[in-house]
Amino acid sequence: MMKMRIRIAPAFTLAATLFVYMFNGSATHAQLANHPDATPPVADNPYISYADPWRWTLRSQLFLTSGQILSDDPGTPGRTINERVITSFWQPSSLELVFPVVREGGFYWSPNRDIEIRLRLDDHEIFSNLERYRRHGQQTENPIDAPDSPIEHKFVPGTNAEYTFWHASDLHDEYRQLHMEHISYVVSADTVFNEKLARQLPWPEEWSPAAQAFLEPVVDTVGAPVPEDADDIIDELVEFWVGEGIDPQSGSQLDVVKFLTGKVVEYVAVRGPATEFTTRTSAGGRKEFFVTTNAWGGHVVRPAHVVAKEPGGTRHDLAVLLTSVLRSVGVPARTVICVDEDEPDRLLNTVSIVEFAMYDPERDLTFWVPIDVDRVRLNGARASQYQRNWMYFGTHDELSHMIPVAYYFHPPARYQSYGLPLLYGIRSVDETRPLPEYLIQTLVVEPIMTPVRGGEVPTKP
């Protein structure tokens, strides 16, 4: 990695089904039995304190429907907008499916590490530990030879990102739709960041393994190919901002991160929706009908090196560029895709928070600091103001209703999605029976709120 020094100021010494059942996740007033008290995993953290923690049951439903495109709008090739499709049968043989799990970070932690899953192919249940969602008294033939395909937790190679991993072999018959129901648990809390104290922390000689995992790759895949020179493009942009031959690590880590955050928000012109609905004209049976589902069909995001060259894009583009810029100067960083439960418009309720790691050698403490980079931008932050306190940089009074879902828009592995990235990944293990050429993808994410203490009436969101 190139070494540079920053010249700033004298003080700076440096994812669909044709019919989607939309569950309205209403608040629950009773404490669930499998939720312990919402206590932060690092209680003695003098740099970040937490307020108003809320526990969330995060219910995600993924629908993958095999189909054929009858016609498409030439202005939006490969997108779900204005497509006319018809469902078709598909004969899988051996499948792998991964879906993200988020455990612990700058404003959230997992009070219950259990994951509950239900998987179906059409009307056939092939795995379930969701006893309360089973249809009692109805038995269907299991379409796989084994009664249950195991659900495992795995980490994507080279990262610290956890995924629920499902593999099934010996599938038979033909199906139209795969439906996954995925339930996990997380606590989100508002944060107060002691910036003055954090500014005194030095650059660590070595990052912890958990933080080190989010230093590479500099440019994450979002389901699109990443060329070999992608890192160089980010490095060149950083060098342009800080000056040729200048080492960022000669200054305070916190000041470096704030300066580069200011540069990114000055650089990227944010425009356009960051999430696309599943919207299409469909043909089914003998008639055609128009379907609009208020559910995610995919996220509009590009790899960071593309955003660096073409700095106009969505707020997801803004976040992925900042993540790459911080990694390029040796700061572990990750993009946390969240659901903002206070935002009723599902087209606007996906938020990308950037977290970066800091280290206290005296306490041997690694912690993550959240940056709501789009709100920092809207508040008018500038790189020249890096020593001022910025609301939504570390300190954030609306994080308790932002529920983290994933660290990646697409798994950084050999899995694929259809059209825009939609958090999940799927692959066919059997090369003789590949995935369909076209799958209609839809993701419904429903955070369900439970209070910190039993019987407490929720006041927010």
Sequence and secondary structure as in RCSB ss.txt:
>XXXX:A:sequence
MMKMRIRIAPAFTLAATLFVYMFNGSATHAQLANHPDATPPVADNPYISYADPWRWTLRSQLFLTSGQILSDDPG
TPGRTINERVITSFWQPSSLELVFPVVREGGFYWSPNRDIEIRLRLDDHEIFSNLERYRRHGQQTENPIDAPDSP
IEHKFVPGTNAEYTFWHASDLHDEYRQLHMEHISYVVSADTVFNEKLARQLPWPEEWSPAAQAFLEPVVDTVGAP
VPEDADDIIDELVEFWVGEGIDPQSGSQLDVVKFLTGKVVEYVAVRGPATEFTTRTSAGGRKEFFVTTNAWGGHV
VRPAHVVAKEPGGTRHDLAVLLTSVLRSVGVPARTVICVDEDEPDRLLNTVSIVEFAMYDPERDLTFWVPIDVDR
VRLNGARASQYQRNWMYFGTHDELSHMIPVAYYFHPPARYQSYGLPLLYGIRSVDETRPLPEYLIQTLVVEPIMT
PVRGGEVPTKP
>XXXX:A:secstr
    B  S TT      SS          S  TT      S S  SSEEEEEEEEEEEEEEEEEEEEEEEE  TT
STTSSTT EEEE  B   SEEEEEEE  B SSEE S    EEEEEETTEEEEE  GGGS TT     SBSSS   
EEEEE TTS  EEEEEEE SB S BSEEEEEEEEEEEEEEEEE HHHHTT    SS  HHHHTTTS SS  SSS 
  TTHHHHHHHHHHHHH TT BGGGS HHHHHHHHHHHHHHH EE S SEEEEEEEEEETTEEEEEEEEEEEEE 
   HHHHHHS EE HHHHHHHHHHHHHHTT  EEEEEEEETT   TTT EEEEEEEEEEETTTTEEEEEEE HHH
HHHTT  GGGTTS  TTBS BTTGGGEEEEES SS SSS B SSS  S EEEES TTS   S EEEEEEEEEEEE
 SSTT      
